[in-house]
Amino acid sequence: MKERTVVSKKSSTKIVNKYSGYDHYIAIDWSQKTMALGRISKKRPENVKVKEYPSNYKELQRMLSTIQGRTIVVLEESSPAHWLYLQLYDYAEKIVICDPYRNRLLSDGPKTDPIDAGKLCLLLYSGMIKEVYHSHEKVFELRKYVSSYIDLVKMGVRLKNQRSGFLSQEGKSKTMSDKVELDSTSFVIDLQQEQINLYEVQKDKHEELFKKLCKENKILKRLFSIPGIGEISAVKILSMIVDVRRFPNVSKYLTYCGLVSHIMESGGKVYGRRRPRYSRVLKDVYKTAAVTVINGKSPLRKTYDHYIEKGMSEHNARHALARYIARISYGIVKTETVFRAYKGKKIK
């Protein structure tokens, strides 16, 4: 029997290595005491050179400055990754910070810093890493304010819940001001109240800073014009977006926000949906904005009512409204305009 070649009617996916064309590929495995450097040269790609040195960013800058030709440097996302990105930005053609969760090759076989640096160098040369966005722009610094605020709020919520738990042990409500009889419970509650008071002061300072930023930054002003988006939410959105050009279209942005999911399909059967890794900050912002719009009287409430009239459940309509608000914010940042209600136009 003659063999038959089956050709799929679907268009083939082109695999493009966007990290090709460099003369030197360098991977850095950085720790507090040592730094391991892996290096591949374009002339001899089969030869991976790995060396380990004491951690010193100035020495690393010196070594990179002596290399002739186009150089690309890769390191994994970590706490000092952005600091290293800023220190090495002027010493290489491109700095890539990659997602460590995608680097499965590093978990295979023995693990040391030099071995990891060598494997990471091979992944970079093969174009098999996923880049994590970093920038030297001033807007990127907003992430520090947002991270500090989120951690502070989590701490405050935990303290208040602990205080309520101790009060409930005495049969008292968290709103009751009666004196607690047991000295041990009273001692703990007094300390917790001091921490809660300090939390309230620090929270107010963060919110004052966010208000100031919204007055000074034009993009934050535009985001603040969207119904359901307050000053804190506007700062969170911009801190995560930084540069809207890194999202080619709104679909990519919705995926980044965690508001869409991917179909899992094999052999013509659908096995459910997979939610990609996403920004929990943005998902929380748009979900909260949708609830705020539903409970208020803003123009976007018509959108939610329209979804309900079409037969959507309340859950799906709320989720669709969150995606709609995300689309609006993406368009506002991209086109540099302010929110304008649809002035009586029909909602499609």
N, C-alpha and C positions, 0 to 999 in steps of 0.2 A: 504493500500500500504506500502511496505517496504521502509524505508528510505535508500537512497544511499549516500555514502560518496564520494565526488569528491576529488581526489588527484591530485595536479598539477604535471605535468611532469618535471617542472623546479626544479632545486636543491634548497632546502630551505636555507635561509640565517641564519647562526649561529650568535646569539647575545652574544657577549663576553664582560663582564665587566672587562676592563683592570685595574680598580682601586680597585678590590677586593683583599682580603688577608691582609689588614692593620688592626691594632688594634684600631687606633683612626683616625677619619675623622674630620678635622677642617676646617671651612670656616671663612674667614676674610672679613668684610666689612669696608674698611679703608677710613677715611676722615681726613681733616686737624685737627679737634678738637677731634673726638671720633673714636674708633674702636670697632665694634661689632664682637664677636666671637661665632660661633656656633660649637657644638661638638657632635659627635655620637660615642659611644663606641661599639666595636664589640660584647661585652657581652650583651649589652642592646640596640639593634639598633632601638627599637621603642621609645626610650627616647632621645629627642633632647634638649640639654642644650644650652641656649643662654645668654650671659652676655655682658654688654657694659662697656668700660673703656675709660679713656682719652688716646688719641693717643700718644704712646711711644714705639718705636721699640725696645728699650733695655728691657723694661718690657715684651714685646712680646717674645723676645729671651729667657728671663729668664723663662717664663711660658712654652715655648716649650721644654726647656732643662730639666724641671722637670717631663715631661711625660714619662712614661716607656712603651716600646713597639714600634712597627713600626707605624709611624705617617705620614699621608699625609695631606698636606695643600693646600687649593684652594682659589684663589681670582680672581676677574674679571679684565680683561684688562682695564687699565686706565693710566693716566700720571705717577703716582708714582709706577706702577705695577713692572717695571723692577728694580727699586731701592729696593723695598721690596723683590723681588726675590733674589737679591744679599745679602741683609741683613739676610734673613732667610734660605739661601741655606744650611748652615751647621747645622741647628737646626731641620731638619725634614728629613725623609727618601725620600720624594718626594715633590716638590713644583709644583703645577699646576696653570697656569694662563689661564682662560677660556674665551671664546668668549661671551660677554654679549648679543649679538644679538640673540643667540640661547636659552637663558634662559627665555623662555616664562612664566614659572611658577612664576617668580619674579614680573611680571606685573599684576598678578591676586590678587585681594583682597587689603587690606590696605598695605601701604608701609612705613616702617621705617627701619633703619639700623639693629636692632635686628631681625626683621621679615625677611629681605632679607638674613641675615647671616644664619638663620635657614633653609630657603628654599634652599639656595645654598649648605648647608651641606647635605640636602636630595638628591639633584641632584648629588652631588659627590658620595654619598654612593650607589646610584642607577646606576652610570656609565652613566648618561645622559647629560654630559657636553662635549663640544668640546674644546680641548686644543689649546691654542695659543702658538706658539714656542717662547721660551726665552732660553738664554744660558749665562753662566758665562765666556765663552771663549772671548778672546781679539778681535776676528774678529767681534763679535756682536757690538762692539763700532763703526764700520764703518757706522752703520745706523744713528748715530748722525751726522756724516759729510754729509751723503747723504741728510738727512732731512733738515739740515741747508742750503745746496746748492740749493735744490728744492724750499724752501721757498724764498731764496734770488732771484732766477731767476724769480719767480712769481711776486715778488715785483718790480723787474727791468722792467719787461714787462708792468706791470700796470703803472709805472711812465712814461715810454716812450709813452704809448698809451694816457695817460692824457696830456702829453706835445703836442702830435700831435693834440689832440682835441682842446686845447687852440689856437694853431697856425692856425688851420682851421677856427676858429671863426674870425680871422683877414684876411682870404683869402690867407693864406700863407702855403707853403708846409713845412713838417717837416725837409726837407733838406735845406731850405732857411735860409740864415744867415742875412737877412735884419732885421733892428731894428723894433720892434713892437711899434706902435704909442700909444696905450692906456697904461697908467701907471699901471692900475690894472692887465692887462694881462702880462705886462712886469715883474711886481713884482712876480707873481705866477710862470712864466716860469723860472725866474732866480733861485728861490728856488728849483724848480723841477730839473733844470740842476745841481745844487749842489748835490742833492740827487742821481742823475744818475751818476755823477762822483764818488761819494762814492761807489755806487753799483758796478761800473766797477772795482774799486780797490779791493773790497772784493771778487768779482767774480774771479779775477786773483789770489788772495791768495788761494781760494779753488782749483782752477785748478792746481796751483803749488803743493799743498798738494797731489792731486790725482796723479800727475806725479811721485812724490817722492814715494808714496805707490806702484805704479806699478813697480818701479825699485827694491823695497825691497822685495815685496811679490811674490813668485813663481807662485801661482795660478792666480794672477792678470796678470802676464806676459803671461801665457798660454791663458787666456781669451782675452788679447789684440792682440793675434796672429790671431783671427778670423776676417775675412773680415767684415766690417761694425760695428765692436765693437771698440770704442775708449777707451781712458784711463778713462774717466768719466763713460762710460757705463760699463766698466769692474768692477769698484768699486761698481756701483749700483747692478750689478748681484751678486757679492760675498756678499755684505751687506745683500741681501735678502735671499740668499741660506744658508750662514754660514756653515752649515753641510749638505752635499749632501745626507748623509745616512738617513735623515728624509723623503726623497722621495723614496719609495720602487722601483719605476720604472719611466720611462720617461713620461708615461701618467699622473701620478700624478703631475709631474712637469709642464707639459703643462697646466693642469687645474689650477694650482697655478698661472701660468703666464696669465691666462685669454685668452688663444689661442684656447680653445675648449669649447663646450657647451654641455649640457645634454638634451636628448629628454624628453619632457613631454608627457606621454602616459597614457591613462586610458580607460578601456573597449575595448582595441584593436584599439583605435584611437589615432593618434598623434596630439597633440594640439600645436605644435611648439617646441621651444627650450628654455631652461633656462640656463643663464650664472651664474655659481657659483660665490661667492665672491672671488676675486682674488687680486693679487698685481698689482696695477696700474703702479708702477715703472717699473716692469719687462715687462709688456705689452708695455709700451711706448718705452723701450729700444729695444725690438725685432722688433717692427713696424718701428722704425727709422732706425734700422740696415738694414731691408729689402729694404727700400727706397734708402739708401746709396749704397747698392749692385747693385740695378737696374740701378742707375744713374752712376755707375762706371764701371771699367773693371776688377773686381776681378774674381777669378775662380768660385765663386758661382753664377755669372751671367748666367752661363750655366744651372744651375738648374732652374732659372726663365724662360729662353727661352724654356727649355724642357716642363715646365708646360703649356706654351702658345701653343706649338706645339701639346700638347695633347688635346687642345680644351678648356682649362680653360679660364675664363674671366680674365682681368687684376687684378681685385679686389681679386678674389679667388687665383690667382697665387701669388700675393703679400702676401696674408695671409698664404698660404702654405709655402712660402719662410721664413716668420717669424717663423713658427713652425720648419722648418728645421734648422734654425740658433739656435733656442732654444735647439733642440736635440743635436746639436754639442757642445754647451756650457755645457750642462748637462754631456755629455760623457767626455769632456775634464776635468771637475772638478772631475768626478768620477774615471777616469782612470789615472789622473795626466799626461797627454800627451799634446802636442801642436798640433795646427791645421795643417793638411797636405791635400793639394788638391788631388782630385781623379785622377791625372796623366793619363788622357786619358781614364779612365774606363767609361763604359756606366752608365748613371744615370737611376736607376730603377724608 
